[in-house]
C-alpha cells in the first residue's frame, strides 16, 4: 500500500495552515476565540503582541515538522 499520496495531502494541508498562521496570525487568534466561545469557554490573550509572535512561531514549527515528515518518510521507505 502506497502511503505517499496521503502523506503529501496531509503535509500540503499542514503547510497551508502554517502559512496562514505566519501571514495572518490575528485572524487565527480571532477564530480560536470564537470557536472557544461556542464551547462556552472564554479565551483572550494577556498580551496580543506576544500571542501574535507565538502564533507566527508555531506556523514556522509546523512548516518544519511537515517537511521533516516527508524527509523521514523518504528515508525510511528506501
N, C-alpha and C positions, 0 to 999 in steps of 0.2 A: 504494500500500500504506500503510495507516494504522498507524504505529508507536506512537501514543499509548497504546493499551491495554497494550502490552508495557512501555513505559516506566513507566506508572503501577504496574504489578505490581512491577517492579524497585525503584522508589522506595519503594513500600509495604514491601517486604521490607527494604530498607536502613534505613528509619526504624524498623521493628520491632527490627532488630538494634541500632540506635543507642540506642533507648530501653532495651533490655536492658543495653547497656553502661553507660548512665548510671545506671540504678537498681539494678543488681546486678553491679557490676564484680568482686567477689570470685568469683562463680560463673564469670564469663567467664575469669578468670585460672586457676581450677581446671580448667576444661575444656581450656584451652590446654596446661596442664601435663600432663594425662592423655593428650591426643592426641599430644603430642610424645613422651611415654614409649612409646607404641605404635610409634612410628617409631624407637625406640632412641635418642632424644635426651632428655637431662635438662635441663629448664629450671626455673629458680627465680629469683624476683625478688631483687635485692640489698636493696631497700627496699620492703616491701609498701605502705607509706604512699604513696610516690611512684608505684608501679605502679597503685594504686587511682585516684589523681588523674589519671594519664596515660590510663588506660582511660576514665574519665569524659570527659576532654577529647577523646579520639578519637571517642567517641559523639556529642559536640556537633558536631564537624567533619563526621561522617558525615551528620547531620541537615542541616547547612548545604549539603553537596555534593548531597544528594538534592533539596532544594528548589531549588537552583541549576540542577540538571539539568532540572527541569520548566519553570522560567522561561526557560532558554535554548532549550529545545525549542519553547516557545510563541513566543518571539521570532523564531527562525529559520524557522518554518513559516508565518508570516503572509504 
